[in-house]
Amino acid sequence: MKPERKTFLAVDLGASGGRVMAIHFDGKRIEIEEAARFANSGVEIDGGWHWDFERLFSEIKKGLATAATRFGKDIVSIAVDTWGVDYVLLDSAGKPLGLPWMYRDSRTDGLMDSAARTFGAKRDLGANRHPADVFQHGLPTHGRGPRQPPH
């Protein structure tokens, strides 16, 4: 009896590209293949850099649809890996107030010094043992000030 092949899908969003990968396992061997690939770059709107969420979500759905057509019932799971420091502000109903900010946006310039003045001296490591940098510890929201995300 031939072992059942299982396919695990992985969506990987990087700073310059995204892809949907298929990892196949037949009980003995692992094979990895690309199901879809797409460009990922920010968009500059009103002087700020944002992720084009609608386009990225559309590309992810297209990639998953391609994988579903190719691998069908073999698919047993989907995982997503992405840069975890960008964010989007939500209203009280959970709806986005605008596009997600990119970590590359200049709104973070000078935030380490500003946070040190507001919250105390800088520390080399945060509680999570990662080096303190402008992308972590809520600093991007500290520096948001009057600049609101585009609608």
C-alpha positions as CSV (number, residue, x, y, z in Angstrom):
1,M,0.0,0.0,0.0
2,K,1.4,3.4,-1.0
3,P,1.7,5.8,1.9
4,E,-0.6,8.9,1.7
5,R,1.2,12.1,0.7
6,K,0.5,15.1,3.0
7,T,1.1,18.6,1.8
8,F,1.8,21.5,4.1
9,L,1.5,25.0,2.7
10,A,3.6,27.9,3.9
11,V,3.0,31.5,3.0
12,D,6.2,33.5,3.4
13,L,6.0,37.3,3.2
14,G,9.3,39.0,3.0
15,A,10.3,42.6,2.6
16,S,10.7,42.3,-1.2
17,G,8.7,39.3,-2.2
18,G,6.1,36.7,-1.1
19,R,5.6,33.1,-2.0
20,V,3.4,30.1,-1.3
21,M,5.5,27.0,-0.7
22,A,4.3,23.4,-0.7
23,I,6.1,20.9,1.6
24,H,5.2,17.3,0.7
25,F,5.7,14.4,3.0
26,D,5.0,10.8,2.1
27,G,6.1,9.2,5.3
28,K,9.7,8.8,4.2
29,R,10.7,11.8,2.1
30,I,10.2,15.5,2.3
31,E,10.0,17.5,-1.0
32,I,9.6,21.3,-1.2
33,E,8.3,23.2,-4.2
34,E,7.2,26.7,-4.9
35,A,3.5,27.0,-5.7
36,A,3.5,30.8,-6.3
37,R,5.7,33.8,-6.1
38,F,4.9,37.6,-6.1
39,A,6.6,40.9,-5.6
40,N,6.2,42.7,-2.3
41,S,7.1,46.3,-2.0
42,G,5.7,49.3,-0.2
43,V,3.7,52.1,-1.5
44,E,4.3,55.7,-0.6
45,I,1.1,57.5,0.2
46,D,0.9,61.0,1.7
47,G,4.6,61.0,2.4
48,G,4.5,57.7,4.4
49,W,5.5,54.1,3.5
50,H,2.8,51.4,3.8
51,W,2.2,47.8,2.8
52,D,-0.4,47.4,0.0
53,F,-2.4,45.0,2.1
54,E,-5.3,44.5,-0.4
55,R,-2.8,43.6,-3.2
56,L,-0.8,41.3,-0.8
57,F,-3.9,39.6,0.4
58,S,-5.1,39.1,-3.2
59,E,-1.7,37.6,-4.1
60,I,-1.8,35.2,-1.1
61,K,-5.3,34.1,-2.1
62,K,-4.2,33.5,-5.7
63,G,-1.2,31.5,-4.5
64,L,-3.3,29.4,-2.2
65,A,-5.9,28.8,-5.0
66,T,-3.0,27.7,-7.3
67,A,-1.8,25.3,-4.6
68,A,-5.3,24.0,-4.0
69,T,-5.7,23.3,-7.7
70,R,-2.3,21.5,-7.9
71,F,-2.4,19.6,-4.6
72,G,-6.0,19.3,-3.7
73,K,-6.9,16.8,-0.9
74,D,-3.2,16.3,-0.1
75,I,-3.2,19.7,1.7
76,V,-3.4,19.3,5.5
77,S,-2.4,22.7,6.8
78,I,-1.4,26.3,6.0
79,A,1.1,28.4,7.9
80,V,2.0,32.1,7.5
81,D,5.4,33.7,8.2
82,T,5.8,37.4,8.0
83,W,7.7,40.3,9.3
84,G,6.1,40.9,12.8
85,V,6.8,44.5,13.5
86,D,4.5,46.3,11.1
87,Y,1.0,47.2,12.1
88,V,-2.3,48.7,11.2
89,L,-4.5,50.8,13.5
90,L,-8.1,49.5,13.9
91,D,-11.3,51.4,14.8
92,S,-13.6,50.2,17.6
93,A,-15.3,47.8,15.2
94,G,-12.0,46.2,14.3
95,K,-11.9,47.8,10.8
96,P,-8.5,49.1,9.5
97,L,-8.1,52.9,9.7
98,G,-5.7,52.7,6.8
99,L,-2.9,50.7,5.2
100,P,-0.4,49.0,7.5
101,W,2.7,51.0,8.1
102,M,6.0,49.7,6.9
103,Y,9.0,49.5,9.2
104,R,10.9,51.4,6.6
105,D,8.7,54.5,7.1
106,S,10.6,57.6,8.4
107,R,8.1,58.0,11.2
108,T,10.4,55.9,13.3
109,D,13.4,58.3,12.8
110,G,14.6,59.5,16.2
111,L,12.1,57.4,18.2
112,M,14.8,55.7,20.4
113,D,15.9,59.0,21.7
114,S,12.3,60.3,22.1
115,A,11.3,57.1,24.0
116,A,14.4,57.4,26.2
117,R,13.4,60.9,27.2
118,T,9.8,59.8,27.8
119,F,10.3,56.4,29.5
120,G,13.9,56.6,30.8
121,A,17.3,55.6,29.7
122,K,17.8,53.2,26.8
123,R,18.5,49.5,27.6
124,D,20.5,47.2,25.4
125,L,18.0,44.4,25.7
126,G,14.3,44.4,26.2
127,A,12.4,41.9,28.4
128,N,12.2,39.5,25.4
129,R,16.1,39.6,25.2
130,H,16.0,41.1,21.7
131,P,18.2,44.2,21.1
132,A,16.1,47.3,21.6
133,D,15.5,48.9,18.3
134,V,13.0,51.2,16.8
135,F,10.8,48.4,15.4
136,Q,10.1,46.8,18.8
137,H,8.6,47.6,22.2
138,G,5.8,49.8,20.8
139,L,8.1,52.5,19.6
140,P,6.4,53.0,16.2
141,T,3.1,53.8,17.9
142,H,4.9,56.1,20.4
143,G,6.0,58.2,17.5
144,R,2.8,58.3,15.6
145,G,1.8,61.7,16.9
146,P,-0.5,63.7,14.7
147,R,0.3,61.8,11.6
148,Q,-2.6,59.5,10.8
149,P,-2.6,56.6,8.3
150,P,-4.1,57.3,4.9
151,H,-7.6,56.1,4.1
